[in-house]
Amino acid sequence: MNGLFTMWRTVRTVRGGTVFCAAAIAMRWWIAPNVEKLSADYVNETRYDSKSRFRLLETTPWSERQKIATRVDQTFIATGDVAKINGHIDWTSQSGDQTYETVGLYGVDRQTRANLAGYGNQNRTGQFLFPPHTRKTNYTLWDPFYAGPRQASFNHTEVRNGLLTYVFNCRVDPFDETDGYLAIPGVPQRYRVFSVGRGKVWVEPVSGWVVDFEDRGLSYFLDAQSGQRRWDFCTWESHYDRETKIAQLQYAIVTRRRMFVLEDWLPLGLTGAGLVWFALAPLRRRRVGPLAPASAQISAQPDLAR
């Protein structure tokens, strides 16, 4: 009987430590990934200051313009690991004239932030956003900033505003952007529009948030009949405006801290508690002491009949 009691007490002691360790595993590999999914009501607005040059005809001089671009990503519906996001960007002059606009529906994996074929209005590939735990590698990005994909290649690390960031060089090969320039006379009846671009993004790697951004490129006409390149009609340089830089940096800091708590601090704390529980088990057993044999307990009872 005493042996069974000792065994039960040992099992209870081991079970307590096991619970802590199991909770640490669940926190790291189940709870944290689910909490870190792209929010079901994800919405983000970024604004870009831009300098551009424009000429409608090949013979006319270039005119310089200050423009403001606004990109808005807003979740339309989210079910399970898939979010359908409306992505919109427009470019307007300081006078309010719109020169470019694209709108698209993107199917996005809420865990990896990758585009999912079959969920958007196009079968896109690559990343809609940089993933959590961004790696020093190459990514294909396909988001509302361009109507087509761009290649992001890791270049170096850099500290920005006290945060370590990964710097990616971005390249946009020639692609058809005709649908974004339908406001220009002759498009698409006489001309189609193609664009190229180069840029950089600064990514906080734990959270995947882009904390700074710059881009430059040009658009040119192609003859709709012959397909021959005609003339460049628009060049630009753009970057995050001040308010967007501040907001993106704050998002990165908050997300980074939450991920450290969920992925590192809480699992380590629970694991440590489990190890302490195991280590103190012999002390608890000695403090309680062995259970006396049943015969000794019976003989120790007072004889009430005397």
C-alpha positions, 0 to 999 in steps of 0.5 A: 500500500505504501509503495502504491502511494509513493508511486502515485505521488511521484506520478503527480510530481512528474505530471506537473512538470510535464504540463509546464513543458507541454504548455511551452511547446503549445505556446511556441508551435500552436498558440504563437503562430495562430496569434501571429496570423495576419489579422482578419480585419487587416487594413493598412494605408501607406502614402508616398511622396513622389517627383515625376516628369511627364510628357504626353507627346514625344516632341513636347518638353518634360514637365515636372510634377509633385505627386502623392500616391496612396496605397490602401490594403483592406481585408474583404473577408478572411476564412481560416488561413486565407484572407481576401484583400482589396488592394488599391493605389492611386497617384494624384498631382497636388492639384488633385488630378489623378494620373494612375490607379489600379485596384485588385483583389488578392488572395493571401495566406494569413501565415506566410503572407504569400499570394494564393492562386485562385483567390484573387482577380489574377493568379498571382505568385510570390509575396503580398507582404514580407513574411514574419522571420524574413530571411536573407534571400530573394523574394518575388513581391506582387502587391498593389504598388505595381500591377505586376511582380517585382524581384526583391534581392537581399543586399545588406543589413542596416540599422534604421531608427535603432532597428536592425533591418534587411535591405532588399534591392527591388527590380521590376522588369518590363510589364504591361501597365496599360490598365493603369493609364486608361485616362491618357488619350490614345490608351489603349486604342493606339498605345499600350503602356509598359513600365520598369522600375528599381527600388529598395525596401528596408524590412524589420526581419522578425515582424516582416514590416517594411519600415522604409521604401523608395522606388524609381522607374519609367513608363513608355508607350508601345504602338498597339499595332506593331508592338514597337517601343515609341517614347518614354512619357513618365519617370518618377522617384517616390518614397514613404512620406514622414507620417508613413515612416513613423507608423510603419516603424511603430507597427514593426516595434509592437509586432516584434515585441509581441512575437518575442513574448509569444515565441521566446519569453513565455515558452522559456518561462514555462520550460523553466517552470517545468524544470524547476518542478522536476528539480524540486520533486525529491525535496517535496517527497522528503518533506512529506516523508514515507507513508507508514505501513498500514499495520503500524498505523493500526497499532498506533491508534488508541484503544478506546475500549480500555 
